[in-house]
Amino acid sequence: AAGMFLRLLSDIQWRAAHPKWRRMTRSQRSTSTTAEPHPVSLPAQAQVVICGGGIMGTSVAYHLSKMGFKDIVLLEQGRLAAGTTRFCAGIVSTARPVSIELKMAHYSNKLYQQLEQETGVQTGYMKTGSISLAQTQDRLISLKRIASSLNVMGIPCEIISPKKVLQLHPLINIHDLVGAMYVPEDALVSSANVSLALATAASRNGVQIHERTSVSHVTIQKGRVTGVETDRGRIQCEYFVNCAGQWAYELGHSGEEPIHIPVHACEHFYLLTHPLQEPLSSSLPTIVDPDGRIYIRNWQGGILSGGFEKNPKPLFTEGRNQLEIQNLQEDWDHFGPLLSALLRRMPGLEALQIMQLVNCPESFTPDMRCIMGESPTARGYFVLAGMNSAGISYGGGAGKYLAEWIVNGYPSENVWPLDLKRFGTLQSSRTFLRHRVMEVMPLMYDLKVPRWDFQTGRQLRTSPLYDRLDAQGARWMEKHGFERVKYFVPPGSDLLDLDHSKTFYKPDWFDIVGSEVKCCKEAVCVIDMSSFTKFEISSTGDQALESLQYLFSNDLDVPVGHVVHTGMLNEKGGYENDCSIARLSKRSFFMISPTDQQVHCWAWLKNRLPDDSNLVLEDVTWKYTALNLIGPRAVDVLSELSYAPMTAEHFPSLFCKEMSVGYANGIRVMSITHTGEPGFVLYIPIEYALHVYNEVMNMGQKYGIRNAGYYALRSLRIEKFFAFWGQDLDAFTTPMECGREFQVKLDKGMEFLGQEVLLEQKQNGVYKRFTMFILEDHDTDMDLWPWWGEPIFRNGRYVGKTTSSAYSYTLERHVCLGFVHHFDEKTGEKLVVTTDFINQGEYEIDIAGQRFQAKAKLYPFSSLFTQRRRKDEVELSGYQRE
């Protein structure tokens, strides 16, 4: 192998020294009838204008035309499929850890399979299968978790031994492998030809396609798209779709009102070889070797091999425009580690002759998930971009979901993990994006264990208490750019171990979080929850109350000072937001929402509140620091600091009052904790934050006060069966499905969004039910932990997935929350889920292929745990309903 490496190296050095060799092999381009010569003029108006003729733009056009839209124009600044799509490695892989991405890839695979027959355009579709290799046990665990998800979706998949790898691909070196995952239905395609096939079908359905037409900017009036300016004239339109790939950011910023689309390009390298002496079979499976950071596929009898190196090279940070992406500069030194990994994995390639090192730009996003959806600031402006090197895998599914979004107003699946509105303007800094994508690209193949955090772009949004908490041992995570405390490392602990503990098993912070939970239950803890989204809605008359009554399911016409938990529902009765609203006065309301709702909730309200100058919506997230005082002694701390009685008679549950705390006035105190434990949240004007925190900590010393973090909060809320939006609740989950009927007032005297669906569900029942599971035969110290996304089995049949889980330090067992469905055993049709159906089943939770027995409950355990009980003393069925 060493000799072969030297021969390869000399071959590379010779080629690098001869510029003539650096040429782009022109891919044979199918003649397409879809795009006319330049002289044909643009239409003056259209219903939809799509910018970008790659896999994304053509997929959106194809699906819109299939759904009945006729007046569609697709504009491409160069030639169809001549951008990043032309350089795509053509691997269609369904092995994705995020559920919605898995569904997109699965749909894409099925679409491409029949596209050639539908259009007559050869797509090069070949079902080869794929093998993902594991060099470590942790990698194998991550593959087993993905395999569990694939299997319950009906996608064939198996965990195989190294010997089976060798049988499927005889050239692979298996000496360092511990196992692998085989997905037999994964495929290869010609990406450019798939785009041309989609464009051909779209054209036949009436889509007009214009090549060599550049969009200069999109015109927006009164918050809505009105038209598109191009180098060949203006087109009036209702909808604009930005599928401009790596230029999506620049295009978004080209108009007077910028649309923030956080994508950034990096150089991506792959190697092409001439056919081997004994050409590789076209049906050989694709190899993904994430621990070696490479992928390998057959290519015309030779191989195509690329990867995601540890030191990526960002591109075009300063912004650059070129019509068709030419082959970028070769960099053999940079590709060296990936080449070494290739030779270790396939040492038998002695007759390898290199044809070319391809270097092409690839777009990445700040969180490794693609971007789709409508702009929060411009109605009718849609985006589909930032594929993180998986464009061909996602192309079909992503185009379908975006087309549904445009036609129906919403897609057919929960796409929140991909929604553009999960980002704010803060992720659009070019410096942030450049630094973040340098971390994201290596992470594509890095082992990602639960609760890992990005290291770049940090300390961007911080509480005024950040330095104070950091000095006390805070360990941080980030949500929507905001730093939040995970837990506090006690003095004398091994900090290095905790910072680098990555495991699918019991984590090193287990005892630390346990002591914080114990303090929340027995004394008092302080959690900085400043990151929560905070809005104020006020009006001169009754406009605020009337508007909110329509937009929220609970009754907000409550006495001043009361706090209401309520859902902000869509037309389907699903949760667009789950929040707490305090009535500050007759005409003003204070709304608390999850951290990542800041952009989404603002856009939702702005688009639905009446256009009335007497009605004001203000984002006050930055104005207040929030301190959550949790525990039975919180009442004593606050009483002494405010010289006011805080007992239940004077300060009942779900109450809000402005008070003085220490020297500070105007503190909004609410008797809620988001955990089910007693306590208060203090909303403190930021200039007073440090003073109030110091006062609380000093006064609390005699009551055993300590700091706590979000891991303790998670454990507390999950054992109390509290659902959180974004984890358990989404736009496809109604209050009736998650046991929150009490937060809905169907008879509040006026109609509200989603009411019809809820009335129908109340009458006829629901098709899924939020359920709590307590693992029974699970060893916390030795077994793999559940985190989220684990399949749930009832009487041996798949019925749903977990949405969140945590160790309950009270029950001394793991608790999982998730939704149970009832599928007809013969037809697979969804049936109504009854209480009896839940209670009469035997349940198992699948953690990386291993099933653990679980007890299902529809109600939380009593919160009155007065003493700690050992596992063997706990008779789960003996607990009372809360």
N, C-alpha and C positions, 0 to 999 in steps of 0.2 A: 504493500500500500504506500510505503514511503517513497519507493522508486517511482511509482505511478504519479504521486503528488508532484515530484520534481519534474517529471516529463510534462505534466499539465502546466506547472508553473512556467517552464521555459516556453511552452506553446503560448501561454498568456502573455508573457513578456514580449515575445516576437510580435504578436498581434497588436499589443498596445503600442509598440514602436512603429507600426506601419499604419499611418492614417488612412490609407486607401481601404484597409479592411473595415474601418469604422463606417459602415454604411448601413442604412436601414433597408432590410429586405422588404421590398414593397409587397404587402399582403395582397393576394389576388382579390380584387374587389368585384363582387357580384354586380353586374349592371342592374341598376334599379330603375324601375319605371315610376318610383314614388315621388321623385323630385324633378320639377321641370327646369329647363334652362332659365338663366337669370332674367331675360326680358319680360316674363310674365309678371304683371303688376300685382302688388299686394292688395287684398280686399280692404275696403275702408272700415269695415267693422266685422267683429266675430264675437261669439259667445265666450270662447276660451282661447287664449293665446299661450302656447307653451314655448319656453325658451330652452333649447338644448336638444340636439338630435342624437344623444347617446342612448344607452339602454333605459335610463329612467324616463327621458322625454318621450321616447317611442312607446314605452310601456303605458304611460299615462294616456297618450293619444289613443292607443289600441283599446284600452279598457273604457275610456270615455265614449268612444265610438260604439263599442259593444253595448254600452248602457243606454244608447239612444241619443246622445248628444251628436248633432250633425255639424254645427257651425264652429269647427275647430281649426285653428291654424297652428302649425308647428314651425318655428323658426330656428335655423342652425347657422351659426356664424361662419362655419367652414363647410365640411361635407358631413353627411350622416355617418355616425359611428366613427368619426375620425379623431375623437378626443381620447380620454382615458379608456373608453370602451374598447378601442382598437387594440390596446396593449394588455387588456385583461387576460389573466391566465386561463380563463374559461372553465374553472372548477365550480361545479354546483354542489355545495355541501350543506346538508341539513343539520349537521351536528353543531347546534348552537345552544349556549346556556340560557339565553333569554327566550322565554316562551313565545313572544310575538315574533321574534326573529326566526325562530324555528318554524313557525307557521308560514311566514313569508317564503322561506326557502323551500318548504315542502310544496307550496302552491306553485312556485317558480318551476320546480322540477317537473311537476305534472303538466304545466303549460308548455314548456319547451319540448316535451316529449311528443306533443301532437301538433306543434306549430308548423313543422315542415309539411305535413299532410294538409294542413289548413291553407297554407299560403303558396306552396310550391317552391319556396326558397329553402335551399339546403342550409341547415343550421349546424351540421356536424355533431348532432346529439348522439352520444354514446354512453350507455349505462355501464360504467366500469366498477362502481363501488369505490369506497374509500376506507383506508385503514389509518386510524390515529394511534400512534405508538406511545407507550408509557415507559420511561426509563426509571421512574421512581414509584413507590407505593402511593404517594400523595397524588401524583398525576393519574394513576389508575383509578383512584377514588373519584377524582373529578370527571373522568370518562364514564365511570359507572353511574354517576349522578345524571349525566347527559343521556346515557343509554336508558335509564329508567323513564325519562321524559319521552324519548323517542318511541319506546315500546308501547306506552299507554296511548300514544297518538296513532298507533297502528303502522308506524314506520319500522320495517324490519331492521334489527340491530342486535349485535351480540358482542359480549366481551370474549376475546379469544386469547389463546396461549401464544407465546412466541413461535412455537412449532407450527401452529396454524398460519401465522403470518408468513412463514417461509414457504408453506404450501401455496399460499395465494400469490406471493411475489417472490420467486426464487432468488432474486438478486439482492435481497435485503439482508444486511448483517443483523442478527438477532441476539448477539452474545450479551448485550447490556440491557435487554428488555425484560420487563416483569409482566407484560401483558399488552393488550391493544383492544381497540374498539373497531368493529367491522360494520360498516353501513352499506349493504350490497346495492342499494338503489341510488346512491349518489352517482353523478354523471359528469361528463365533459361536453362542452359545446364550443363553437366558434362565436365569441361574444359579438363581434361586428355583424356576423350573419344573422344572429338572433335579433339584433336591433333592426336590420334591414327587413327581416321577416315581419316583425311587429309593425314597422312603417308601411310595408306593402299591404298588410291587412287593414291598417288604419286608413290608408289612402283609398282602398276599395270601399270603405265605409263612409267616404266623403271628407276625410281630413285633408286639408290643403297643407302641403309641405314645401317650404321655401328654404333652399340652401343659400349659403353665402349672403346671409342677411343678419346684420348685427343689431341687437337691441341696445339702444343708448341709455334709456331709462323708462321707468313705468310712472305714469301720471296718477296721482292720488288726490281726490278732492273729498273733503268732509269725511275723511277716514275710510274711503272706499276706492277701489281701483276703477279708473275710468278709461284708461287706454295705454298703449305702448308706443313709444317713439323709436323708430329704427332708422338705419341709414338709407332706407328706401321709402320712408314716409311713415305716417301715423296709422295705427289701427285702434279703433275704439273697441273696448271689450268689457265684459262683466268680471271675468276671472283671468288671472295671470298665474302661470305656474313656472317657478324658477327651478329648472332642472339643469343649471349651468355648471354642475360639477365643481371643479376647483375654482371656477370664476363666480360661484354663487355669492360669495362674500362681497366681491367688487360690484356685482350687479345689484345686490341689495342696497349698497351704499351709494349707488349712482344717482338716485333721485333726490328731490328736496327733502323728503321725509325718509330717513334711512330705515331699512329693514335689516335687523341684526341677524345674520346667519353665521354662527361660529364654526367655520370650516377652515382648514389650513392644509396645504399640500406638503408632502415629503417625497423625496426620491425613493422609488421602489425598484429593486434590481431583481432580474431573473436571467438565468442562463439557458441558452438553446444549444443543442448539440446536433451534429449530423446523425443519421441512423447508425445504430451499433452494427458491428459485423454480422451479428445475428439480430436483425431488427426486433425491437420490443413489440410484443403483441398489443394491438390497439385496445384489447379488453383488460389489460393489467390494471389493478386498482391504483387509484391515486394514494400516495403516501403522505401523511402529515406527521412530522416528527417535531412536536412543539418543544421538547426539551433540547433538541438540536437546532431549533428555531427555523426549520426549513420545511418546504413542501416539495414533492416530486411527482410529476405526472408524465405519462408517455406523450410524445409529440413526434408524429410522422416517423415512427421507428426509432427515434432517439428519445431524449428526455428534455423536459422543461423543469427547471428547479430554481426556486427563489425562496425568500424568507423575510423575517422581520428582525433585523440586527439590533444590537443593544445601543448603538450610537447612530441613530438616523440623522439624515440631512434634510432639514426643512427647506422649502422652496418658496420663492415669490412672496416673502414676508412684506416686501415693500410694494407688492402689487405689480403685475406684469400682464400684458395681453398678447397672446399669439393665437392665430386662428386655429391651426391644427397642431397638436403637440408633436414636435419632432423628437427624435430620439435624443435624450440628454447625454451629457458627457459620460463615457465609461469611467469606472473607477474600480480597477481590479484590486487595489489594495483594500478598499472598503469592503469589497465582496469576499475577500479572502477567508474570514472566519466561516461564512456560510458555505463556501466551497469546501473547506476542510470538513465541515459537518456532513456535506453531501458524500464526500469520499469515505468517511467513516461509516456512513449508512449503506453505501453501495460500493464496496471496495472492488467488486468484480468488473468495474467499468474500464478495463485496461485499454480498450481500443477507442476510448472516448475522443472524439474530435469536436472541438468547440466551434460552433458556427458564429455565435454572437452573445454578447452580454447586453441585455436590454435594460435601459434605465428610463423609467417613465414616472410621471408625477401621479400620486395617489392622495385623495383627500381624506383627512381624519377629523374627528370631532372631539370635544373636550372629555367625553365620557365613553368613547368607543361604541356608541350606538348611533345609528343614522338619524337624520333629521327629516321629519315630514310634518305637514300640517299648515294651518292658516296663521298668518302673521297676527300677533296680538294688537297691532296698531293700524292695520289696513285690511278691511274686509275684502275678501275676494283675491287676496295675494297669498298664493300657496307655494310651498317649498318642498322639494324632494331632492336631497343632496347629502353628501358626507357619508359615503358608504363604507369607509374604513376597510377598503380592499375586499369587500364582499358584494360588490355591485351586481355581478351576474347571478349570485345566489339569491339576492333580495329583489332583483329587478322586477320580476313578474308580480310577486306578492305586494311589493311596495306600490307599484303602479296601480294595482287593483284597489288597495285600501285608499289611496289618495283620490282615485276616481270616484269611489263611493262617497268620500268626504265631500267632494264638490257637488255631486248629483243629489245626495240624500241629506247633506248637512252633517253627517257623521259616518265613520267607517263601521264595518260589521264586527270588528274586534276591538278590544281595549288597546289602543296604541299610545297610551300616555307615556310609556317608557321611551318613545321615539318622538314625542310631540315637541315642536319648536318652542312651545311656551314653557318647557322645563328649564329653559335658559333665560337669563335676563341680559341687559345691555352689558353687564360687567364681564361676561364671557366673550365679548367681542373685541377686547383690546388685542391688537396684533402681537404685542409682547407676550401677553398671557397665552394666546393661541400658539405662538411659536414654541414657547417653553413647554406647554402642555402636550403638544403633539410629539415632541421629542420623548416624552414619557409614555404616551399612548401607544406609539408604534411598537416598541418592544413588548408592551403589555399584551399585545395581540396573542403572543405565544407564552407569556409568563404564566406560571401557575397562580391562579387567583383563588385564594381560600376565602371563606366568609369573613366579612367585616374588614376587608383590606381598604386602604385609603390612598388617594392620589397624593403625591408629594410636591408636585409643582403647582404654581398658582395659588398658594396658600396664604393665610393671614391677610385675606383681601377684605372680607367683612368681619369685623370683630366687635364684641361687646366692649363697653368701657371698662369692664372688669377683667379683660383678657390677661393683662400682665399680672394682676393680683392673683388670679386663679392659676396661671402658669407657674408662678413662683411657689404655689402650694402643691405642685405635683400633678397638675391637670394633664391628661393625655387627650389629644384633640382628633376629631373627625370633621369633615366638611359637608355641609348640605346647602345647596343653592349658593355656594360661595361663602357661606357663613360658618365660622369656626364654632363648633359645639363640643362640649366636654364628654368624653366616653366614660371616664372614671378618674379617680385621683390615686396616684401611687403613694402609698404611705412612706414616710421617711425610713430610710434604711433598706428599702426593697431593691432588688437587682433591676435597675431601670433598663439596662441593655436587653435583658431577656424579654421583658414585657414589650418593648418596642419592636422586637423582631419575632415575636411568637406568631407563627403562621401554622394553623392546624385545622383539620376537619374534626378533631377530637376535642376533649375538654381543654379550654384555653387557659393560659397562665393567669388571666385576670379573674378567674372564677371566684376565689376567696375574697378578693378586693371588692368586687361587685356585691358579693354576699354580705359583707359587713356594711356596705352602704344601704342595702335593702333592709337589713336588720335595724339600722338606725332610723330609717324612714318609718318602720313599724313600731319602734319602741320609744324613740325620742323625737328628734327633728333634724331634717336635712335641708340643705339649700341647693337648688339646681338653677343655674342661669339658663333661662329659656327665651333669651332676647331675640333669637332668630325667628320666632313665630311671626307670621304675617299679621299686620294690624291695620285695619281700615276704620275710618270714621265716616258715617253717612248722616247728613243733617239736611234740614230744609226749613223754609220759613213757615210752611203750613204742614199739612198732613202728607205731603208728597213722599217723604222718606218712609213712613209707616206703610202707606198703601203700596209702594213699589216693593218693599221688602216682604210684605205679606204675600205678594204674588210670586216672588222669587224663592221663598223659603217655605218648607213644609210645615214647620211648627208655628204656633201662634205667637207672634211678637208683640201683640197688643197687651203687654203685661205692665204691671205697675213700675214706675221709675225705680231703678235700683235692682231690678231682677235680671238674672242671666238665663238665657235659653240655649240649650243644645239643639242644633237643627241641621238638617241637610239642605244644601242648595242643589236642587234636582234639575235634571233635564226633562225633555218631553217624554222620554221613556221611563221616567221615574228613577233613573240612576243618579248616583252621587257625582256631581261636578265638584263639590266641595263639602266638607264636613266641618262645622265650625261652632263657636260659642259667640252669642251676641248679647251684649249688655245694653239695656236701655238707660242711657245717661240722663235724658230729659224727655219731655213729651215729643220732642222733634229731633233728637239726635241719638245715634246708636254707635256702639263700639264693637267691632267684629274681630275675633281672633281665629286665624286659620293656620293650617300647617305651613311650614317654612317654604316648601316648594310650590305653594299656591300663589306666590306674590304676583307673578305675571299672568298666570291662567285665570285666577279669580278676578283680577282687575279687568282683564279683557272681557270676561263673561258678564260682569256687572255693567261695564261701560256700554256694551253692545245691547243690553236689555233694559237699562234704566231709561226713563223718558228724558228727552233732550229738553231740560228745564233748567234755566239759570238759577231758579230758587232751590234746586236740589244739588247738593255738593257731595262728591265722593273724594275722600282724601286718603292717601297712603301715609300712615303715620308710623310705619314699622321702625324707622330710624329715630323717632322721637322718644321712644320708651325702651328702657331696659326692663326685662321681666325676670323677677326672682320667684321661684316656686318654693314655698315653705311646706314641706311634707312631713306629717307625723303628728302624733297626739300632743306633743308639747309645743307645736307651732302656735296654738292659741295663747299659751303663756308668754311666749316671746313677744308676740304682737301686742298683747294686752299691756305689757310693761313698757314697750316702746311708744305706744300711742296714748297711754293713760285712758283707754276706752275699753269697755267690756267687749270681748270677742267670742263669748260663749254662744251656743246655738240659739238661745232665747233672744240674744241681742243681735246676732249676726248669723242668720240662718243659712243653710246650704243654698248654693246658686244665688248668691246675693253680691251686689257690687256697691261700693261706697268710697267716696273720696275722703282720705284721712291724712293726718300728719303722722309721720314716722320719724322719730328723732327730731332733728331741726327742720326736716323737709316737709313742705306742704304739697297738696295736689297729687298724692299717691293714690292711684286707683287700686283698691284692694278687692279681690274677688274670692269668694269661698268655693273654689274649685282647684283641683290639682292635676287633672287629666290621668289620674292613676287609680281612682277609687279609694285612696287613703284620705284621711282628714287633712285639712291644711288650707293654705291660701296662696294665690298668685298676686304678687305686687307689681303693678305697672308703674314704673318710676321714670319721670322725666330724666333724660340721660345726664343732665348736669348734676343731679343728686345721687346718681347711681352708686358711686364709690362711698359716699357718706352713709347711705342707707345700708349698703352691704356691710360696712364696718360696724355699724350700730347693731345690726342683726346678729353678726358673728360674736360681738362682744357680749351682748345681752344673752345670747344663747349658750354661752360657755357652761353656765350652771345647769343647763338642761341637756348637756351632752351633744350640742349641735356639731355637725360636720358637713363638708361639701359632698355632693354626689353628682353623678353624671347620667347621661342618657341610657346607658346599659342598665342601670338600676331602674330607671323609669320604664324601660321596655319590659323588664321582668315583672314589675308591679302591674302594669296595665294588661299584660297578656294573661296573668293568673286571675285577673278580675274580668277577663273576657271582654276587654275594651278593644273595639276595632279602630284602626287608624286608616285615614284616607291615604291612598298611594301605595299602601301595603295590602290591606284587607279590602278596602272599599274602592270602587272605581265607577266609571260612568255606566257600567253595565250591571251594577248592584243596587238594588232598591232597599229602602228601610225594612220592607216586609220580609226580605230574604235574609236579613242579618239581625232579626230580633229587635228592631228599633221602632216598632209601631208606636211606642209611647212618645217618640219625638215627632210624630205626625199628627196634625189636627185636621182630620178630614171634614170636620164640621165647624171650622172656625169662621164661617159666615161669608167667606169669599173664595173664589177659585184660586188655585196655585199651580205652578208648573209641575207636571207629572202626576197630578191628582187622579186623572182618569185611569192611568195604569195601576195606581195603588188601590183604587176602588175595585178594579177588576181582580187584582191579586187577593185582596181581602175576601172577595166573593168566591174565587175559584181555586185559590192556593198558589204556591210558588214552586218553581222548578229547580231551585237550589236553596240550600239552607246553611247559614253560617253555624259552624259547630266547633266545640272545644274538645280536644283530645288529650288525655293524660296517658303517657306511655307507661306500660305496666311491667314489661320484662326487659327494660332498657337499663343498662349499667352506665351511669353517668361517667364513671372513671375510665371504663374500658371500651365502650361502644362509640361508634360514630355519632356525632350530634345531628339532630335535625336543625335546619336553619329556615328555609322556606322553599316552596316549589316541590316538596316531596309528594309522590302519588299516595292517595288514600284508597284503601281497598275495604270493601264491605262484603263479608261472606265470600271472600276470594275474588270479587269483581271490582274493577276500577270504578270509583265514583267521584273523584275530584282530586284537588291538590291542596296542600297547605299553603297559606299565604304569609304566615309569620309564626315564629316559635321562640320560646325562651325557657330557661330553667327556672322553675318555681322554687325559691328557697324556703317557702312556707310548706308546700306539699312535699318537697324534696324529690320532685320528679320533673321530667320535661313536660311542658304543655305546648301543644300545637293548635293553631287556629286555622280553619280552612272551610271550604264549601263542599257540601255533599250534594251530588245530583242523583237522580233516579232514572237510569236508562232501561228501556224495555229490552229484555234479554234476547229477543228474536230480531226486532227491527232496529234497535239502538235509539228509538224515539225517546225524547225526554218526557218523563211523567212527573206528576205532582209529588213533591216531597212532603210527607206528613210527619208529625211527631212520632207516630208509631214506627214509621220506616226508620227514623234515626235511632230510636231507642231499642229496636228489636234486632239490630245487626251486630255482628262480630267484626271488629275493625282492626286493620293493620296499617301502619305507616311504613312506606318503603324508603329506606335511607341507603342510597347507593347500592340498590339491589338486595339489601337485607331487610326483611320485614319484621316489625316489632308490633306486638299486640298493644291495642290502645282502647281506653274507655271513652265513649262519646257522651258529651253532655250538651244540652241546649241552654243551660243556665249556669252562671258562675257559682263557685263555692261561696259559702258565707264568708264575709270579710272579718268576722269576729274570731280570728285565731288568737286565743288568749295565751296559748302556750305552744311551744315547739313540740311536734310529734314525730316520732320515728316512723319510717316507711311501714314497718311491719305492724304498727299500731293503727295505721290509717285504714279505715274501711270506707273506700271512696263513696260507696252508695249511701253511706250514713249521713253525708253532709246535707244540710238544708239548702233549699233554694234561697237566693238572695231577693 
